[in-house]
Amino acid sequence: MKSSPGARSWIAAGVRHEVLSRVLPALRHDMVAPVSVVRMALLTLRRQLQAEPVDGAACLERVALLDDQFGELTQRVRGLRDWDLTPTGEGVARTELVRECVELLRPAFDLHGVALQVDESLQEQADEAPLPHGGALRYLLLGALCYLNDSGHGPRCIRITAREPQSVLLFIGPREGSADGPDGAVNPAPRRLAIDAVALQNLADDLGYEVAVDDAGLRLGLMPR
């Protein structure tokens, strides 16, 4: 029996949930970091206010730090909207998309000896036009990176490059200088919910993007079909 369109949408939603669950530790760390700074700043400010005489300049400096960290925390909370697949979602530049996704996955990948390498063609450009539907693109690229990670074993390198204005290419190969594996690398147990080629294709189809997979890696189209 063939799956219905509704069933395929549920499958794609499951893939998005799996992708989000993998980056939640990094998102949680980014949210907690300003809170830790705020707690320390409040403790210091309390001590400064209890001192005799009160150092007004030092207190103002601490208040400025608190204001800065509250602004950072507010920005990161608002950034959670980026994970909503809304028709009016904000666009994102290709270089920024790659940077965000690499930063979210690098800690977990490094732990298992998987390096993420971004080609010079994807370095930040000031005049780069944003691509539409940044939320969908974020799920798509993260899903592709997770697919390459799940499809191999042992130390390896995933390289992200570009040859066309509105696409990215992802290649996987051995990690240089790590024939025996990097120090501290752990070979992960097989995932019960591994993202395979079928899951990635289902995600791309549901989001409305093109993905082409081969033995060397894959190509992601970053404009809706």
C-alpha positions as CSV (number, residue, x, y, z in Angstrom):
1,M,0.0,0.0,0.0
2,K,1.4,3.4,-1.0
3,S,1.6,6.1,1.7
4,S,-0.9,8.9,1.4
5,P,0.2,12.6,1.1
6,G,-0.8,13.0,4.8
7,A,1.3,10.1,5.9
8,R,4.3,11.5,4.0
9,S,3.8,14.8,5.7
10,W,3.9,13.0,9.1
11,I,7.1,11.3,8.1
12,A,8.7,14.7,7.1
13,A,7.5,16.1,10.5
14,G,9.2,13.2,12.2
15,V,12.4,14.0,10.4
16,R,12.2,17.6,11.4
17,H,11.6,16.6,15.0
18,E,14.7,14.4,14.9
19,V,16.8,17.2,13.4
20,L,15.6,19.6,16.1
21,S,16.3,17.2,18.9
22,R,19.9,16.8,17.7
23,V,20.6,20.5,17.9
24,L,18.7,21.2,21.1
25,P,21.8,20.8,23.3
26,A,23.6,23.5,21.4
27,L,20.5,25.8,21.4
28,R,20.1,25.2,25.1
29,H,23.7,26.0,25.8
30,D,23.3,29.3,23.8
31,M,20.3,30.2,25.9
32,V,21.9,29.4,29.2
33,A,25.2,31.2,28.6
34,P,23.7,34.8,29.0
35,V,21.7,33.6,32.1
36,S,25.0,32.5,33.8
37,V,26.6,35.9,33.1
38,V,23.5,37.7,34.5
39,R,23.6,35.7,37.7
40,M,27.3,36.5,38.3
41,A,26.7,40.1,37.4
42,L,23.8,40.4,39.9
43,L,25.9,38.8,42.6
44,T,28.7,41.3,42.0
45,L,26.4,44.2,41.8
46,R,24.8,43.3,45.2
47,R,28.2,43.2,46.8
48,Q,29.1,46.5,45.3
49,L,25.9,48.1,46.6
50,Q,26.6,46.8,50.1
51,A,30.1,48.2,50.2
52,E,30.9,51.5,51.9
53,P,31.3,53.7,50.1
54,V,29.4,52.6,47.1
55,D,31.4,52.8,43.9
56,G,28.9,54.3,41.5
57,A,31.0,53.9,38.4
58,A,31.5,50.2,39.1
59,C,27.8,49.7,39.6
60,L,27.0,51.5,36.4
61,E,29.4,49.2,34.6
62,R,27.7,46.2,36.0
63,V,24.3,47.5,35.0
64,A,25.6,48.0,31.5
65,L,26.7,44.4,31.4
66,L,23.3,43.2,32.6
67,D,21.6,45.3,29.9
68,D,23.8,43.8,27.3
69,Q,23.2,40.2,28.4
70,F,19.4,40.7,28.7
71,G,19.5,42.0,25.1
72,E,21.5,38.9,24.0
73,L,19.1,36.6,25.8
74,T,16.1,38.4,24.2
75,Q,17.6,38.0,20.8
76,R,18.2,34.3,21.3
77,V,14.6,33.7,22.5
78,R,13.3,35.5,19.5
79,G,15.6,33.3,17.3
80,L,13.4,30.4,18.3
81,R,10.9,31.7,15.8
82,D,13.4,30.6,13.1
83,W,12.3,27.0,13.7
84,D,8.7,27.7,12.8
85,L,7.8,26.8,9.2
86,T,5.6,29.9,8.5
87,P,5.0,31.3,5.0
88,T,6.2,34.7,6.2
89,G,9.4,33.3,7.7
90,E,12.5,35.5,7.3
91,G,15.0,34.7,4.6
92,V,18.7,34.0,5.3
93,A,21.9,34.5,3.3
94,R,23.6,31.3,2.1
95,T,26.8,31.9,4.0
96,E,24.9,32.7,7.2
97,L,22.8,29.6,6.8
98,V,25.9,27.4,6.5
99,R,27.6,29.1,9.4
100,E,24.6,28.6,11.7
101,C,24.1,25.0,10.8
102,V,27.8,24.2,11.2
103,E,27.9,25.9,14.7
104,L,24.9,23.9,15.8
105,L,26.3,20.5,14.8
106,R,30.0,21.0,15.3
107,P,30.2,20.1,19.0
108,A,28.3,16.8,18.6
109,F,30.2,15.9,15.4
110,D,33.6,16.7,16.9
111,L,32.9,14.4,19.8
112,H,32.6,11.5,17.3
113,G,35.6,12.5,15.2
114,V,33.6,14.0,12.4
115,A,35.1,17.3,11.1
116,L,33.0,20.0,9.3
117,Q,34.9,22.0,6.8
118,V,33.4,25.1,5.0
119,D,35.0,26.0,1.7
120,E,36.2,29.6,1.0
121,S,33.4,30.0,-1.5
122,L,31.0,30.1,1.4
123,Q,32.7,32.8,3.4
124,E,30.5,35.7,4.5
125,Q,29.8,38.3,1.8
126,A,28.4,41.8,2.7
127,D,26.2,42.2,-0.4
128,E,24.8,38.6,-0.4
129,A,21.0,38.5,-1.1
130,P,18.9,36.5,1.4
131,L,17.3,33.3,0.3
132,P,13.6,32.9,1.1
133,H,12.2,30.6,3.8
134,G,15.2,30.5,6.2
135,G,13.4,28.1,8.6
136,A,12.9,25.5,5.9
137,L,16.5,25.8,4.6
138,R,17.8,25.4,8.1
139,Y,16.0,22.1,8.5
140,L,17.1,21.0,5.0
141,L,20.8,21.7,5.5
142,L,20.9,20.2,9.0
143,G,19.1,17.2,7.8
144,A,21.6,16.7,5.0
145,L,24.5,17.0,7.4
146,C,22.9,14.5,9.8
147,Y,22.3,12.2,6.9
148,L,26.0,12.2,5.9
149,N,27.0,11.7,9.6
150,D,24.6,8.8,10.0
151,S,25.7,7.1,6.8
152,G,29.4,6.6,7.8
153,H,31.5,5.2,10.6
154,G,34.8,6.3,12.1
155,P,36.7,9.6,11.7
156,R,35.7,11.5,8.5
157,C,35.3,15.0,7.2
158,I,32.2,16.6,5.7
159,R,33.1,19.4,3.4
160,I,30.6,22.1,2.4
161,T,31.2,24.0,-0.8
162,A,29.4,25.9,-3.6
163,R,29.7,26.0,-7.4
164,E,26.3,27.6,-8.1
165,P,24.7,30.8,-6.7
166,Q,21.7,29.0,-5.2
167,S,22.9,25.6,-4.0
168,V,25.4,23.9,-1.8
169,L,27.4,20.7,-2.3
170,L,28.3,18.4,0.6
171,F,31.1,15.9,0.2
172,I,32.2,13.2,2.7
173,G,35.7,11.7,2.9
174,P,38.4,10.5,5.4
175,R,39.6,12.9,8.0
176,E,43.2,14.0,7.3
177,G,45.8,12.8,9.8
178,S,43.4,10.5,11.6
179,A,44.0,7.0,10.3
180,D,43.6,5.7,13.9
181,G,41.0,8.2,14.9
182,P,41.5,11.5,16.8
183,D,42.2,11.4,20.5
184,G,39.1,11.2,22.5
185,A,36.8,10.4,19.5
186,V,34.1,7.9,20.2
187,N,32.5,5.7,17.6
188,P,28.7,6.2,18.2
189,A,26.3,3.4,18.5
190,P,23.9,3.0,15.6
191,R,21.0,5.5,15.8
192,R,17.6,4.0,16.1
193,L,16.3,7.0,14.2
194,A,19.1,7.4,11.6
195,I,18.4,9.8,8.8
196,D,18.8,7.8,5.7
197,A,18.4,8.8,2.0
198,V,14.7,8.1,2.0
199,A,14.1,10.2,5.1
200,L,16.2,13.1,3.7
201,Q,14.3,12.9,0.3
202,N,11.0,12.9,2.1
203,L,12.0,16.0,4.1
204,A,13.2,17.8,1.0
205,D,10.0,16.9,-0.9
206,D,7.8,18.1,1.9
207,L,9.7,21.4,2.2
208,G,9.7,21.8,-1.6
209,Y,13.4,21.7,-2.4
210,E,15.6,19.5,-4.6
211,V,18.2,17.1,-3.3
212,A,20.4,14.9,-5.3
213,V,22.3,12.1,-3.5
214,D,25.3,10.1,-4.8
215,D,28.1,8.0,-3.3
216,A,30.4,11.0,-2.8
217,G,27.9,13.3,-1.1
218,L,24.9,15.4,-2.2
219,R,23.7,18.6,-3.8
220,L,21.0,20.8,-2.1
221,G,19.0,23.3,-4.2
222,L,18.3,26.3,-2.0
223,M,15.4,27.8,-4.0
224,P,11.9,26.3,-3.8
225,R,10.9,24.2,-6.7
